[in-house]
Amino acid sequence: MCLSPSWCVLCRESAESIDHLFLHCPYSLNLWWKLLRVFGVTWVTPRSSVDLLSTKWAVTGKRKRALTLWNCLTHAIFWNVWTERNRRIFQENKEASIEEVWERVKFWASIWASVSGLFKDYHYSIIMRDLVAVLM
């Protein structure tokens, strides 16, 4: 970081910006692709994070429940990319793999979804284990 303070610590390839960090960084893109595969959604990468958050997604499953879980997952990706970035900056030698961060994304999204009324019959561990099954 001393040589280039604007360098993206996740990919080490580009300058860090909000849109790069949360959307265009190859590290972050891998998380988005994992989410899209789970839901069977295809997309063209949005230009900006604001565009991503303002997109109306067609997610399969019980509409309100699916959208609630989708929103929890998208916000969990943002949250976990941010915390991984900070971990790499402030706690040297603490780099998590995509798989580790994906598990954290599912954990936080499951916790957040489980406290909504739409998932009152599901423990967070059930949501985390099978994201799609709880939507049917």
N, CA, C and O atoms as a MOPAC input file, in Angstrom:
PM7 MOZYME 1SCF
protein

 N      0.82200 1    -1.19800 1     0.00000 1
 C      0.00000 1     0.00000 1     0.00000 1
 C      0.86000 1     1.25400 1     0.00000 1
 O      0.40900 1     2.31200 1    -0.43800 1
 N      2.06500 1     1.15200 1     0.47500 1
 C      2.93200 1     2.32700 1     0.51900 1
 C      3.25300 1     2.84300 1    -0.87200 1
 O      3.35400 1     4.05300 1    -1.07600 1
 N      3.41600 1     1.93500 1    -1.83700 1
 C      3.78600 1     2.35100 1    -3.17700 1
 C      2.61700 1     2.94200 1    -3.94900 1
 O      2.81800 1     3.82800 1    -4.77900 1
 N      1.43100 1     2.48400 1    -3.70200 1
 C      0.26400 1     2.97800 1    -4.42100 1
 C     -0.96500 1     2.91700 1    -3.51500 1
 O     -1.64600 1     1.89300 1    -3.46300 1
 N     -1.24700 1     3.99100 1    -2.81100 1
 C     -2.37600 1     3.96200 1    -1.86800 1
 C     -3.74700 1     3.79100 1    -2.52400 1
 O     -4.71500 1     3.46000 1    -1.84000 1
 N     -3.84600 1     4.01000 1    -3.83000 1
 C     -5.14800 1     3.83000 1    -4.48100 1
 C     -5.29300 1     2.45200 1    -5.12000 1
 O     -6.30100 1     2.17800 1    -5.77200 1
 N     -4.32200 1     1.60100 1    -4.94500 1
 C     -4.28800 1     0.25700 1    -5.51300 1
 C     -5.35300 1    -0.61100 1    -4.85600 1
 O     -5.51600 1    -0.56800 1    -3.63700 1
 N     -6.07100 1    -1.39100 1    -5.63700 1
 C     -7.08300 1    -2.31100 1    -5.10500 1
 C     -6.38200 1    -3.47900 1    -4.42700 1
 O     -5.62700 1    -4.20800 1    -5.07200 1
 N     -6.62000 1    -3.66100 1    -3.15500 1
 C     -5.95900 1    -4.73200 1    -2.40700 1
 C     -6.57700 1    -6.10200 1    -2.66700 1
 O     -6.00700 1    -7.12100 1    -2.27600 1
 N     -7.73100 1    -6.13700 1    -3.31900 1
 C     -8.36400 1    -7.42300 1    -3.60900 1
 C     -7.80900 1    -8.06200 1    -4.87800 1
 O     -7.54900 1    -9.26500 1    -4.90600 1
 N     -7.62500 1    -7.26000 1    -5.93100 1
 C     -7.14700 1    -7.82600 1    -7.19800 1
 C     -5.70700 1    -7.43700 1    -7.52400 1
 O     -5.03800 1    -8.11200 1    -8.30700 1
 N     -5.24400 1    -6.36800 1    -6.93300 1
 C     -3.88100 1    -5.86700 1    -7.18200 1
 C     -3.64800 1    -5.57400 1    -8.66000 1
 O     -2.52900 1    -5.69300 1    -9.16000 1
 N     -4.72400 1    -5.18900 1    -9.35400 1
 C     -4.61700 1    -4.92700 1   -10.79300 1
 C     -5.03200 1    -3.52000 1   -11.18800 1
 O     -4.57200 1    -3.01300 1   -12.21100 1
 N     -5.88400 1    -2.88200 1   -10.41000 1
 C     -6.45900 1    -1.60100 1   -10.80300 1
 C     -6.50000 1    -0.64400 1    -9.62800 1
 O     -6.30200 1    -1.02500 1    -8.47400 1
 N     -6.76200 1     0.60300 1    -9.95600 1
 C     -6.97400 1     1.59300 1    -8.91100 1
 C     -8.31700 1     1.31900 1    -8.25300 1
 O     -9.26200 1     0.87500 1    -8.90500 1
 N     -8.39000 1     1.58500 1    -6.96800 1
 C     -9.62400 1     1.34000 1    -6.23700 1
 C    -10.56800 1     2.51900 1    -6.39200 1
 O    -10.17900 1     3.67400 1    -6.22300 1
 N    -11.79100 1     2.21100 1    -6.71100 1
 C    -12.89600 1     3.17500 1    -6.70400 1
 C    -14.08900 1     2.41400 1    -6.14600 1
 O    -14.02400 1     1.19700 1    -5.97200 1
 N    -15.14600 1     3.10100 1    -5.87200 1
 C    -16.33700 1     2.43400 1    -5.33800 1
 C    -16.82700 1     1.37200 1    -6.31400 1
 O    -17.07700 1     0.23100 1    -5.92500 1
 N    -16.96300 1     1.75200 1    -7.58200 1
 C    -17.49200 1     0.80700 1    -8.56100 1
 C    -16.51400 1    -0.32900 1    -8.83800 1
 O    -16.92800 1    -1.47000 1    -9.03900 1
 N    -15.22600 1    -0.02200 1    -8.84800 1
 C    -14.25800 1    -1.10700 1    -9.04300 1
 C    -14.32700 1    -2.08400 1    -7.87500 1
 O    -14.46200 1    -3.29200 1    -8.07300 1
 N    -14.23300 1    -1.55700 1    -6.66400 1
 C    -14.18900 1    -2.41200 1    -5.48000 1
 C    -15.40500 1    -3.31500 1    -5.36300 1
 O    -15.26200 1    -4.51800 1    -5.14200 1
 N    -16.59300 1    -2.75700 1    -5.50700 1
 C    -17.81500 1    -3.51900 1    -5.25200 1
 C    -18.39100 1    -4.23900 1    -6.45900 1
 O    -19.25000 1    -5.10800 1    -6.30400 1
 N    -17.93500 1    -3.89500 1    -7.66300 1
 C    -18.60300 1    -4.44300 1    -8.82900 1
 C    -17.66400 1    -4.95700 1    -9.91300 1
 O    -17.89300 1    -6.04100 1   -10.44900 1
 N    -16.62500 1    -4.22000 1   -10.24800 1
 C    -15.79000 1    -4.57500 1   -11.38800 1
 C    -14.50100 1    -5.30400 1   -11.03400 1
 O    -13.84900 1    -5.84900 1   -11.92400 1
 N    -14.12100 1    -5.33100 1    -9.79000 1
 C    -12.92300 1    -6.04400 1    -9.36000 1
 C    -13.13700 1    -7.54800 1    -9.61600 1
 O    -14.19100 1    -8.08200 1    -9.27400 1
 N    -12.15700 1    -8.22900 1   -10.21000 1
 C    -12.33100 1    -9.66500 1   -10.45300 1
 C    -12.68800 1   -10.45400 1    -9.18800 1
 O    -13.43300 1   -11.43100 1    -9.25800 1
 N    -12.16800 1   -10.03900 1    -8.04700 1
 C    -12.48400 1   -10.70700 1    -6.77700 1
 C    -13.98000 1   -10.56700 1    -6.47900 1
 O    -14.65700 1   -11.55300 1    -6.18600 1
 N    -14.48300 1    -9.34400 1    -6.55500 1
 C    -15.90800 1    -9.08300 1    -6.29000 1
 C    -16.80600 1    -9.73400 1    -7.33600 1
 O    -17.86500 1   -10.27300 1    -7.01300 1
 N    -16.37100 1    -9.67800 1    -8.59300 1
 C    -17.16200 1   -10.29400 1    -9.66200 1
 C    -17.38500 1   -11.77900 1    -9.41200 1
 O    -18.46100 1   -12.30000 1    -9.70500 1
 N    -16.39100 1   -12.45900 1    -8.87800 1
 C    -16.56000 1   -13.87900 1    -8.55800 1
 C    -17.68700 1   -14.09900 1    -7.56500 1
 O    -18.42600 1   -15.07700 1    -7.67200 1
 N    -17.82500 1   -13.20100 1    -6.60000 1
 C    -18.92600 1   -13.30900 1    -5.63400 1
 C    -20.26600 1   -13.07200 1    -6.32200 1
 O    -21.23300 1   -13.79100 1    -6.06700 1
 N    -20.32600 1   -12.06300 1    -7.19600 1
 C    -21.57200 1   -11.79600 1    -7.92200 1
 C    -21.94400 1   -12.98500 1    -8.79500 1
 O    -23.11600 1   -13.35600 1    -8.86400 1
 N    -20.96500 1   -13.58800 1    -9.46500 1
 C    -21.25300 1   -14.74300 1   -10.32200 1
 C    -21.76600 1   -15.91700 1    -9.50100 1
 O    -22.64500 1   -16.64900 1    -9.95600 1
 N    -21.23500 1   -16.10500 1    -8.30700 1
 C    -21.73900 1   -17.18000 1    -7.43300 1
 C    -23.21100 1   -16.94100 1    -7.10700 1
 O    -24.02700 1   -17.86100 1    -7.16900 1
 N    -23.53800 1   -15.70900 1    -6.76300 1
 C    -24.92700 1   -15.37200 1    -6.45400 1
 C    -25.82000 1   -15.59600 1    -7.66800 1
 O    -26.89100 1   -16.19200 1    -7.55100 1
 N    -25.39300 1   -15.12900 1    -8.81100 1
 C    -26.20200 1   -15.26100 1   -10.01900 1
 C    -26.41300 1   -16.71800 1   -10.39800 1
 O    -27.49400 1   -17.08500 1   -10.86000 1
 N    -25.39100 1   -17.55800 1   -10.20900 1
 C    -25.53300 1   -18.99600 1   -10.49900 1
 C    -26.55700 1   -19.64600 1    -9.58000 1
 O    -27.36200 1   -20.46300 1   -10.02600 1
 N    -26.53200 1   -19.28600 1    -8.29600 1
 C    -27.48000 1   -19.86900 1    -7.34100 1
 C    -28.91700 1   -19.58700 1    -7.77000 1
 O    -29.78000 1   -20.45800 1    -7.66600 1
 N    -29.17400 1   -18.37700 1    -8.24800 1
 C    -30.53200 1   -17.98300 1    -8.60200 1
 C    -30.84700 1   -18.18900 1   -10.08100 1
 O    -31.97900 1   -17.96600 1   -10.51000 1
 N    -29.85200 1   -18.61400 1   -10.86300 1
 C    -30.07800 1   -18.82100 1   -12.28700 1
 C    -30.36200 1   -17.53600 1   -13.03100 1
 O    -31.12000 1   -17.53100 1   -14.00000 1
 N    -29.76300 1   -16.44900 1   -12.58800 1
 C    -29.97300 1   -15.13800 1   -13.19100 1
 C    -28.80900 1   -14.83000 1   -14.11700 1
 O    -27.65700 1   -15.11700 1   -13.79100 1
 N    -29.10800 1   -14.24500 1   -15.27300 1
 C    -28.06100 1   -13.76700 1   -16.16600 1
 C    -28.07800 1   -12.24600 1   -16.13200 1
 O    -29.10200 1   -11.62600 1   -15.84500 1
 N    -26.93500 1   -11.66300 1   -16.42900 1
 C    -26.85800 1   -10.20900 1   -16.37800 1
 C    -25.74600 1    -9.68500 1   -17.25800 1
 O    -24.84600 1   -10.41600 1   -17.67100 1
 N    -25.83500 1    -8.42200 1   -17.52800 1
 C    -24.73600 1    -7.65600 1   -18.09200 1
 C    -24.24800 1    -6.82200 1   -16.92400 1
 O    -25.04100 1    -6.14300 1   -16.27300 1
 N    -22.96000 1    -6.86600 1   -16.65300 1
 C    -22.42800 1    -6.16300 1   -15.49600 1
 C    -22.84000 1    -4.69000 1   -15.54700 1
 O    -22.55400 1    -4.00000 1   -16.52500 1
 N    -23.50000 1    -4.21400 1   -14.51400 1
 C    -23.91400 1    -2.80600 1   -14.49400 1
 C    -22.71300 1    -1.86800 1   -14.49900 1
 O    -21.60500 1    -2.24200 1   -14.11500 1
 N    -22.95900 1    -0.65800 1   -14.93700 1
 C    -21.91200 1     0.35900 1   -15.01400 1
 C    -21.46000 1     0.79400 1   -13.62800 1
 O    -20.28000 1     1.06800 1   -13.40800 1
 N    -22.40300 1     0.85700 1   -12.69700 1
 C    -22.06700 1     1.36400 1   -11.36800 1
 C    -22.78400 1     0.56300 1   -10.28400 1
 O    -23.73500 1    -0.17000 1   -10.55500 1
 N    -22.31400 1     0.71800 1    -9.07300 1
 C    -22.94600 1     0.06400 1    -7.92400 1
 C    -24.35800 1     0.58300 1    -7.72000 1
 O    -25.24900 1    -0.17200 1    -7.33000 1
 N    -24.56600 1     1.86100 1    -7.97900 1
 C    -25.91000 1     2.44000 1    -7.85400 1
 C    -26.85100 1     1.78300 1    -8.85900 1
 O    -27.99700 1     1.46900 1    -8.53400 1
 N    -26.35600 1     1.57400 1   -10.09200 1
 C    -27.18100 1     0.89600 1   -11.09900 1
 C    -27.54800 1    -0.51300 1   -10.63900 1
 O    -28.68400 1    -0.95200 1   -10.81500 1
 N    -26.58700 1    -1.21400 1   -10.05400 1
 C    -26.84900 1    -2.56900 1    -9.55900 1
 C    -27.93800 1    -2.55400 1    -8.49600 1
 O    -28.86800 1    -3.35900 1    -8.53900 1
 N    -27.82100 1    -1.64000 1    -7.54600 1
 C    -28.78300 1    -1.60300 1    -6.44200 1
 C    -30.16600 1    -1.11900 1    -6.87200 1
 O    -31.15600 1    -1.40600 1    -6.20000 1
 N    -30.24500 1    -0.39300 1    -7.97700 1
 C    -31.54900 1     0.11000 1    -8.42400 1
 C    -32.19600 1    -0.78300 1    -9.48500 1
 O    -33.28200 1    -0.47500 1    -9.97500 1
 N    -31.53700 1    -1.88100 1    -9.84000 1
 C    -32.08500 1    -2.81400 1   -10.82200 1
 C    -33.23100 1    -3.61200 1   -10.20400 1
 O    -33.15100 1    -4.04900 1    -9.05600 1
 N    -34.28300 1    -3.79300 1   -10.97200 1
 C    -35.40700 1    -4.64100 1   -10.55800 1
 C    -35.12300 1    -6.04700 1   -11.06300 1
 O    -35.17700 1    -6.30100 1   -12.26700 1
 N    -34.82200 1    -6.95400 1   -10.15500 1
 C    -34.43000 1    -8.30800 1   -10.52000 1
 C    -35.64000 1    -9.22100 1   -10.61400 1
 O    -36.58000 1    -9.10800 1    -9.82700 1
 N    -35.61000 1   -10.12100 1   -11.57600 1
 C    -36.63900 1   -11.14700 1   -11.70800 1
 C    -36.07400 1   -12.42200 1   -11.08600 1
 O    -35.38800 1   -13.20200 1   -11.74600 1
 N    -36.37300 1   -12.61600 1    -9.81400 1
 C    -35.84000 1   -13.74800 1    -9.06900 1
 C    -36.95100 1   -14.77300 1    -8.90300 1
 O    -38.07600 1   -14.42400 1    -8.54400 1
 N    -36.63600 1   -16.03900 1    -9.16500 1
 C    -37.65000 1   -17.08800 1    -9.07700 1
 C    -37.93500 1   -17.46200 1    -7.62700 1
 O    -37.10300 1   -17.26800 1    -6.74100 1
 N    -39.11200 1   -17.99300 1    -7.41200 1
 C    -39.52200 1   -18.39800 1    -6.07500 1
 C    -40.68600 1   -17.54700 1    -5.61300 1
 O    -41.22300 1   -16.74500 1    -6.37800 1
 N    -41.07300 1   -17.71900 1    -4.36800 1
 C    -42.14500 1   -16.90700 1    -3.80200 1
 C    -41.66000 1   -15.46400 1    -3.79600 1
 O    -40.67300 1   -15.14000 1    -3.13500 1
 N    -42.33100 1   -14.62300 1    -4.50800 1
 C    -41.86900 1   -13.28000 1    -4.85500 1
 C    -41.28100 1   -12.48900 1    -3.68600 1
 O    -40.11900 1   -12.08700 1    -3.74500 1
 N    -42.04400 1   -12.26200 1    -2.64500 1
 C    -41.55300 1   -11.43000 1    -1.53000 1
 C    -40.38400 1   -12.08400 1    -0.81800 1
 O    -39.41200 1   -11.41500 1    -0.46700 1
 N    -40.47300 1   -13.37500 1    -0.60600 1
 C    -39.39800 1   -14.09000 1     0.07500 1
 C    -38.13100 1   -14.07900 1    -0.79100 1
 O    -37.03300 1   -13.84500 1    -0.28600 1
 N    -38.28900 1   -14.33200 1    -2.08400 1
 C    -37.13900 1   -14.34400 1    -2.99200 1
 C    -36.46600 1   -12.97900 1    -3.03500 1
 O    -35.23900 1   -12.89400 1    -2.98900 1
 N    -37.24600 1   -11.92000 1    -3.12200 1
 C    -36.66400 1   -10.57700 1    -3.16800 1
 C    -35.99400 1   -10.20600 1    -1.85000 1
 O    -34.96000 1    -9.53700 1    -1.84100 1
 N    -36.58000 1   -10.63700 1    -0.74700 1
 C    -35.96700 1   -10.36900 1     0.55400 1
 C    -34.61000 1   -11.05100 1     0.64900 1
 O    -33.62300 1   -10.43200 1     1.04500 1
 N    -34.56500 1   -12.32800 1     0.28600 1
 C    -33.29300 1   -13.04800 1     0.35000 1
 C    -32.29800 1   -12.46700 1    -0.64700 1
 O    -31.12000 1   -12.31500 1    -0.32300 1
 N    -32.75300 1   -12.14200 1    -1.85100 1
 C    -31.87700 1   -11.52700 1    -2.86000 1
 C    -31.26700 1   -10.23300 1    -2.31700 1
 O    -30.06200 1   -10.01000 1    -2.44000 1
 N    -32.09700 1    -9.39100 1    -1.72300 1
 C    -31.59200 1    -8.13000 1    -1.17600 1
 C    -30.60800 1    -8.36700 1    -0.03600 1
 O    -29.59600 1    -7.67200 1     0.06700 1
 N    -30.89500 1    -9.32600 1     0.80300 1
 C    -29.95400 1    -9.65400 1     1.87900 1
 C    -28.62000 1   -10.12900 1     1.30500 1
 O    -27.55900 1    -9.75200 1     1.80400 1
 N    -28.67000 1   -10.94500 1     0.27000 1
 C    -27.44100 1   -11.45500 1    -0.34600 1
 C    -26.64500 1   -10.35000 1    -1.03700 1
 O    -25.42200 1   -10.29900 1    -0.91400 1
 N    -27.32600 1    -9.47000 1    -1.75900 1
 C    -26.58700 1    -8.39000 1    -2.43100 1
 C    -25.93600 1    -7.47200 1    -1.41200 1
 O    -24.78900 1    -7.06000 1    -1.59100 1
 N    -26.64500 1    -7.15000 1    -0.35600 1
 C    -26.06000 1    -6.29700 1     0.68300 1
 C    -24.94500 1    -7.02300 1     1.43200 1
 O    -23.97100 1    -6.39900 1     1.85500 1
 N    -25.08200 1    -8.32200 1     1.59600 1
 C    -24.02800 1    -9.09900 1     2.25500 1
 C    -22.76500 1    -9.13900 1     1.39800 1
 O    -21.65700 1    -9.16200 1     1.93400 1
 N    -22.91900 1    -9.14800 1     0.07700 1
 C    -21.73100 1    -9.08200 1    -0.78100 1
 C    -21.02500 1    -7.75100 1    -0.57200 1
 O    -19.81000 1    -7.71600 1    -0.37600 1
 N    -21.77200 1    -6.66200 1    -0.61200 1
 C    -21.15900 1    -5.35200 1    -0.37500 1
 C    -20.44800 1    -5.32600 1     0.98100 1
 O    -19.29900 1    -4.89400 1     1.08200 1
 N    -21.14000 1    -5.78900 1     2.00900 1
 C    -20.58500 1    -5.77200 1     3.36200 1
 C    -19.29800 1    -6.59100 1     3.45900 1
 O    -18.30800 1    -6.14100 1     4.03500 1
 N    -19.32300 1    -7.78200 1     2.89700 1
 C    -18.17100 1    -8.67400 1     3.00900 1
 C    -17.00600 1    -8.26500 1     2.12000 1
 O    -15.85300 1    -8.50200 1     2.47900 1
 N    -17.27300 1    -7.66300 1     0.98200 1
 C    -16.18000 1    -7.10700 1     0.17000 1
 C    -15.50400 1    -5.98900 1     0.95500 1
 O    -14.27700 1    -5.90100 1     0.99800 1
 N    -16.31000 1    -5.14200 1     1.57000 1
 C    -15.76000 1    -4.03700 1     2.36200 1
 C    -14.93300 1    -4.54400 1     3.54800 1
 O    -13.83800 1    -4.04200 1     3.80000 1
 N    -15.44800 1    -5.52200 1     4.26400 1
 C    -14.70500 1    -6.02900 1     5.42500 1
 C    -13.44700 1    -6.78100 1     4.99800 1
 O    -12.42900 1    -6.71700 1     5.68700 1
 N    -13.50200 1    -7.49300 1     3.86600 1
 C    -12.29700 1    -8.17200 1     3.37400 1
 C    -11.25000 1    -7.15200 1     2.94600 1
 O    -10.06200 1    -7.32700 1     3.22000 1
 N    -11.67800 1    -6.10300 1     2.28400 1
 C    -10.76100 1    -5.02400 1     1.89900 1
 C    -10.06300 1    -4.46700 1     3.13900 1
 O     -8.84000 1    -4.32500 1     3.15900 1
 N    -10.84200 1    -4.15600 1     4.16400 1
 C    -10.26700 1    -3.58000 1     5.38200 1
 C     -9.36900 1    -4.57100 1     6.11500 1
 O     -8.34600 1    -4.18500 1     6.68100 1
 N     -9.74600 1    -5.82900 1     6.10600 1
 C     -8.91500 1    -6.85600 1     6.73500 1
 C     -7.54400 1    -6.89500 1     6.06300 1
 O     -6.51900 1    -6.99000 1     6.73800 1
 N     -7.53100 1    -6.82200 1     4.74800 1
 C     -6.26100 1    -6.87700 1     4.02000 1
 C     -5.41100 1    -5.63000 1     4.24400 1
 O     -4.18300 1    -5.70400 1     4.20800 1
 N     -6.03900 1    -4.51200 1     4.46900 1
 C     -5.28600 1    -3.27900 1     4.70500 1
 C     -4.76800 1    -3.20600 1     6.13400 1
 O     -3.60800 1    -2.86500 1     6.36300 1
 N     -5.62800 1    -3.52700 1     7.09200 1
 C     -5.29300 1    -3.29300 1     8.48700 1
 C     -4.78200 1    -4.51300 1     9.24700 1
 O     -4.20400 1    -4.37000 1    10.32500 1
 N     -4.98400 1    -5.70100 1     8.70300 1
 C     -4.48900 1    -6.92300 1     9.34400 1
 C     -3.66000 1    -7.67800 1     8.31800 1
 O     -4.17400 1    -8.56200 1     7.63200 1
 N     -2.41800 1    -7.34700 1     8.21100 1
 C     -1.55100 1    -7.95900 1     7.21000 1
 C     -1.60700 1    -9.48800 1     7.28400 1
 O     -1.80900 1   -10.07300 1     8.34800 1
 N     -1.42100 1   -10.10800 1     6.12200 1
 C     -1.40700 1   -11.57100 1     5.98900 1
 C     -2.72600 1   -12.23200 1     6.37400 1
 O     -2.73200 1   -13.37900 1     6.82200 1
 N     -3.83300 1   -11.53400 1     6.20700 1
 C     -5.15500 1   -12.08900 1     6.52100 1
 C     -6.02600 1   -12.02000 1     5.26500 1
 O     -6.99700 1   -11.26300 1     5.22700 1
 N     -5.69300 1   -12.79300 1     4.25400 1
 C     -6.45600 1   -12.78500 1     3.01400 1
 C     -7.37000 1   -14.00100 1     2.94400 1
 O     -6.91800 1   -15.14200 1     3.03900 1
 N     -8.64100 1   -13.74300 1     2.78000 1
 C     -9.61900 1   -14.82900 1     2.65500 1
 C     -9.82400 1   -15.15600 1     1.18300 1
 O     -9.76600 1   -14.27700 1     0.32300 1
 N    -10.06100 1   -16.42000 1     0.91000 1
 C    -10.34800 1   -16.85100 1    -0.45900 1
 C    -11.78000 1   -16.45100 1    -0.82600 1
 O    -12.57600 1   -16.07000 1     0.03300 1
 N    -12.08100 1   -16.54400 1    -2.10000 1
 C    -13.45000 1   -16.28700 1    -2.57000 1
 C    -14.42900 1   -17.21000 1    -1.85700 1
 O    -15.50800 1   -16.77800 1    -1.45100 1
 N    -14.05800 1   -18.47500 1    -1.70400 1
 C    -14.94900 1   -19.44200 1    -1.04800 1
 C    -15.22900 1   -19.05100 1     0.40100 1
 O    -16.36500 1   -19.15200 1     0.86300 1
 N    -14.20100 1   -18.60500 1     1.11600 1
 C    -14.40300 1   -18.17800 1     2.51100 1
 C    -15.32900 1   -16.96900 1     2.57200 1
 O    -16.22300 1   -16.91300 1     3.41700 1
 N    -15.12300 1   -16.01500 1     1.69300 1
 C    -15.97400 1   -14.81800 1     1.69500 1
 C    -17.38700 1   -15.17900 1     1.26700 1
 O    -18.34500 1   -14.63300 1     1.81500 1
 N    -17.54900 1   -16.09100 1     0.29700 1
 C    -18.88900 1   -16.52700 1    -0.11800 1
 C    -19.63700 1   -17.16300 1     1.05400 1
 O    -20.83400 1   -16.93100 1     1.22500 1
 N    -18.94500 1   -17.95500 1     1.85100 1
 C    -19.57700 1   -18.54900 1     3.03300 1
 C    -20.00300 1   -17.45400 1     4.01200 1
 O    -21.06700 1   -17.55800 1     4.62300 1
 N    -19.20300 1   -16.42800 1     4.16800 1
 C    -19.57900 1   -15.28900 1     5.03100 1
 C    -20.78000 1   -14.55300 1     4.47200 1
 O    -21.66600 1   -14.14000 1     5.22100 1
 N    -20.81300 1   -14.38700 1     3.15600 1
 C    -21.95800 1   -13.73000 1     2.50500 1
 C    -23.23000 1   -14.51700 1     2.82700 1
 O    -24.22800 1   -13.93300 1     3.24800 1
 N    -23.19900 1   -15.83100 1     2.63300 1
 C    -24.37800 1   -16.65600 1     2.90800 1
 C    -24.75500 1   -16.59300 1     4.38700 1
 O    -25.93900 1   -16.54500 1     4.72100 1
 N    -23.77000 1   -16.59100 1     5.26600 1
 C    -24.03900 1   -16.52400 1     6.70100 1
 C    -24.77900 1   -15.23500 1     7.05300 1
 O    -25.84600 1   -15.27800 1     7.66500 1
 N    -24.21400 1   -14.08800 1     6.66600 1
 C    -24.83700 1   -12.80900 1     7.02800 1
 C    -26.20400 1   -12.64600 1     6.37300 1
 O    -27.14800 1   -12.18400 1     7.01300 1
 N    -26.31300 1   -13.01900 1     5.11000 1
 C    -27.61200 1   -12.90200 1     4.43000 1
 C    -28.65200 1   -13.79200 1     5.10600 1
 O    -29.81100 1   -13.39700 1     5.23900 1
 N    -28.25600 1   -14.97200 1     5.52800 1
 C    -29.17800 1   -15.88900 1     6.21000 1
 C    -29.61000 1   -15.34300 1     7.55700 1
 O    -30.78000 1   -15.44500 1     7.92400 1
 N    -28.67800 1   -14.76800 1     8.29100 1
 C    -29.01900 1   -14.13900 1     9.57900 1
 C    -30.02000 1   -13.00900 1     9.36200 1
 O    -31.05000 1   -12.93400 1    10.03200 1
 N    -29.69700 1   -12.12800 1     8.40700 1
 C    -30.58000 1   -10.97900 1     8.15100 1
 C    -31.95300 1   -11.43200 1     7.66500 1
 O    -32.96900 1   -10.89600 1     8.10900 1
 N    -32.00000 1   -12.41000 1     6.76000 1
 C    -33.28700 1   -12.88000 1     6.24200 1
 C    -34.10200 1   -13.56600 1     7.33800 1
 O    -35.32500 1   -13.43100 1     7.38800 1
 N    -33.41800 1   -14.30200 1     8.21300 1
 C    -34.12900 1   -15.08300 1     9.23400 1
 C    -34.89500 1   -14.21700 1    10.22500 1
 O    -35.81900 1   -14.70400 1    10.87700 1
 N    -34.53900 1   -12.97200 1    10.35000 1
 C    -35.26000 1   -12.10800 1    11.29600 1
 C    -36.43900 1   -11.39900 1    10.64500 1
 O    -37.17800 1   -10.67300 1    11.31100 1
 N    -36.61800 1   -11.61100 1     9.32600 1
 C    -37.79600 1   -11.02800 1     8.67300 1
 C    -38.98400 1   -11.95800 1     8.87700 1
 O    -38.80900 1   -13.16400 1     9.05400 1
 N    -40.15600 1   -11.41800 1     8.85300 1
 C    -41.36500 1   -12.21800 1     9.02600 1
 C    -41.54500 1   -13.26500 1     7.94600 1
 O    -42.18300 1   -14.29100 1     8.18000 1
 N    -40.99400 1   -13.02300 1     6.76800 1
 C    -41.14200 1   -13.95000 1     5.64800 1
 C    -40.39800 1   -15.26600 1     5.86400 1
 O    -40.71800 1   -16.27400 1     5.23300 1
 N    -39.42200 1   -15.25600 1     6.74200 1
 C    -38.62900 1   -16.46200 1     7.01000 1
 C    -38.78400 1   -16.92700 1     8.45100 1
 O    -37.89100 1   -17.57600 1     8.99600 1
 N    -39.90900 1   -16.60000 1     9.06800 1
 C    -40.09700 1   -16.92000 1    10.48900 1
 C    -40.03800 1   -18.42200 1    10.78100 1
 O    -39.71900 1   -18.82500 1    11.89900 1
 N    -40.34400 1   -19.24100 1     9.78500 1
 C    -40.33400 1   -20.69200 1     9.99700 1
 C    -38.97400 1   -21.33700 1     9.70200 1
 O    -38.84000 1   -22.56000 1     9.76000 1
 N    -37.97300 1   -20.51500 1     9.38700 1
 C    -36.66600 1   -21.04800 1     9.00200 1
 C    -35.57400 1   -20.52100 1     9.92500 1
 O    -35.44900 1   -19.31500 1    10.13700 1
 N    -34.80000 1   -21.43000 1    10.46100 1
 C    -33.60200 1   -21.06500 1    11.21900 1
 C    -32.56200 1   -20.59900 1    10.20100 1
 O    -32.54600 1   -21.08300 1     9.06900 1
 N    -31.69800 1   -19.66800 1    10.59000 1
 C    -30.71800 1   -19.14000 1     9.64300 1
 C    -29.84400 1   -20.23500 1     9.03600 1
 O    -29.42500 1   -20.11400 1     7.88500 1
 N    -29.56400 1   -21.29500 1     9.78100 1
 C    -28.70200 1   -22.36500 1     9.26000 1
 C    -29.35900 1   -23.10400 1     8.09000 1
 O    -28.67200 1   -23.58200 1     7.18800 1
 N    -30.69100 1   -23.19500 1     8.11200 1
 C    -31.41400 1   -23.83900 1     7.00800 1
 C    -31.35100 1   -22.95600 1     5.77100 1
 O    -31.15600 1   -23.44900 1     4.66000 1
 N    -31.51500 1   -21.66700 1     5.96100 1
 C    -31.42600 1   -20.72800 1     4.83700 1
 C    -30.02900 1   -20.79100 1     4.23600 1
 O    -29.87400 1   -20.86800 1     3.01700 1
 N    -29.02600 1   -20.75800 1     5.08000 1
 C    -27.64500 1   -20.75400 1     4.61900 1
 C    -27.29800 1   -22.03500 1     3.85800 1
 O    -26.58300 1   -21.99000 1     2.85700 1
 N    -27.79600 1   -23.15900 1     4.32500 1
 C    -27.47300 1   -24.45400 1     3.72000 1
 C    -28.06000 1   -24.58400 1     2.32000 1
 O    -27.41500 1   -25.13400 1     1.42600 1
 N    -29.28500 1   -24.08000 1     2.12000 1
 C    -29.92200 1   -24.23300 1     0.81400 1
 C    -30.72700 1   -22.97700 1     0.48700 1
 O    -31.92500 1   -22.89900 1     0.75800 1
 N    -30.04800 1   -22.00800 1    -0.09400 1
 C    -30.66200 1   -20.71700 1    -0.38800 1
 C    -31.89000 1   -20.83100 1    -1.26000 1
 O    -32.88200 1   -20.14400 1    -1.01900 1
 N    -31.84800 1   -21.66700 1    -2.25300 1
 C    -32.94100 1   -21.75900 1    -3.20900 1
 C    -34.12500 1   -22.54400 1    -2.64900 1
 O    -35.27100 1   -22.18700 1    -2.92200 1
 N    -33.88800 1   -23.58400 1    -1.88700 1
 C    -34.98200 1   -24.41600 1    -1.37300 1
 C    -35.95300 1   -23.62800 1    -0.50100 1
 O    -37.15000 1   -23.91500 1    -0.50000 1
 N    -35.46500 1   -22.65800 1     0.22800 1
 C    -36.35700 1   -21.89100 1     1.11700 1
 C    -37.24300 1   -20.92100 1     0.32500 1
 O    -38.14300 1   -20.29900 1     0.88900 1
 N    -36.99100 1   -20.79400 1    -0.95900 1
 C    -37.78700 1   -19.87800 1    -1.77100 1
 C    -38.99100 1   -20.53400 1    -2.42000 1
 O    -39.88000 1   -19.84200 1    -2.91900 1
 N    -39.03200 1   -21.84900 1    -2.42000 1
 C    -40.10600 1   -22.56900 1    -3.12500 1
 C    -41.28600 1   -22.82700 1    -2.22100 1
 O    -42.27400 1   -23.42100 1    -2.65100 1

